[in-house]
Amino acid sequence: MSDSRDAKRAKSQQKKSTARLFAVQALFQMEASDAPLEDVQAEFEEHRFGAEIDGDVYAEGNLELFRGLTFAAVKNQADIDQLTDRALVAKWPIDRIDPTLRAVFRAAGAEILTLKTPPKVVISEFVDVTKAFFPEGKEAKFVNAVLDHMAREAKPEAF
């Protein structure tokens, strides 16, 4: 019985991780193409979540989390960017950061500010997402430090 529950829990966690990855990709795409949120969400929902393209099967993702993160990131972008700026070195405002990292900070910031996910979980998850884009590791350490600062400011009671 517990093996079944553990498998369900693992599958649920994988769907959440995939949703976070897709949210970062969607936010990056929105910035790169100036496409509206609704168009990018629809594209991801139709062509990424569990889709098969040229023999490659995309993972299933938690659609509710994906929608929530992308919506909250857009709605709260100014607040998230200010929170990120305060976590960065003074001479490195968010607009000078790599666009993929900006998307990571915005998606993670949205989750920290608007969802009940423990901040340490958010940090760990988005460090893993960063490693998918930057496998060398230095960016992951940078993201960890910035997100830790953001989370401590936004939710000090969690630390």
ABEGO torsion letter per residue (X at the ends): XAAAAAAAAAAAAAAAAAAAAAAAAAAAAAAAAGBBAAAAAAAAAAAABGBBBGGBBBBBBBAAAAAAAAAAAAAAAAAAAAAAAAABBAABBAAABBAAAAAAAAAAAAAAAABABBAAAAAAAAAAAAAAABAAGAAAAAAAAAAAAAAAAABAAAX
